[in-house]
Amino acid sequence: MLVLVVDSSTPAVTAALVEVTAQGVATRAHRCTVDARAHGELLAPQVDAVLADADARPADLGAIVAGLGPGPFTGLRVGLVTAATMGQVLGVPTYGVCSLDAIGHPAAAGEPVLAASDARRREIYWAVYDGAGQRLVGPEVSAPAVAAERARGLAVTVAVGDGAHRYADALGLPVRAEPRYPDAGVLATLAAERIRAGAPGEALTPLYLRRPDAVAATARKPVLP
């Protein structure tokens, strides 16, 4: 089954076309551009590009997988709206995966690991994974020092992700070079069991973890002096 994978939870805008079989997940085409200010401009063309690279059409898709975040409001919703709209139009199921899982799961190699992405405002989105790649804590948003304290209590000895690179000094943990951003193949792998089973599609509920900066006015403002 051909599956489209999208993620816009970090500065890395990602689209990929993968093939899910009983034997595993194979990537057919992949595009990723790191640009924190151009999610809306980049994602749709990248979806078109991976379909063209694999000589496939939207009608060939059997499912869509999307990273649910956590991530900043504006960027994250681009990927989720794209995935939900395509799923509805094509009549195919959509499946969501925590984007941090696609960083922490492959990084775990027998020891607990902290996965972190940049949440802006001098904070990080983070989660802790055990040595088998299963999430123990999170996702949460906090100052790096708070995350580091929690992580040390879980015997974490290493960190991964763009947030870990940005705040390495505050975390006080060794930082692995990769993975830095959510991996499309891992997102597909984490959803593969549901895809193979033909599980019903899911509502793609974003993991914002905090309220957006823009809020509706709570009272009318006078217009006369």
Disulfide bonds with the S-S distance in Angstrom:
none
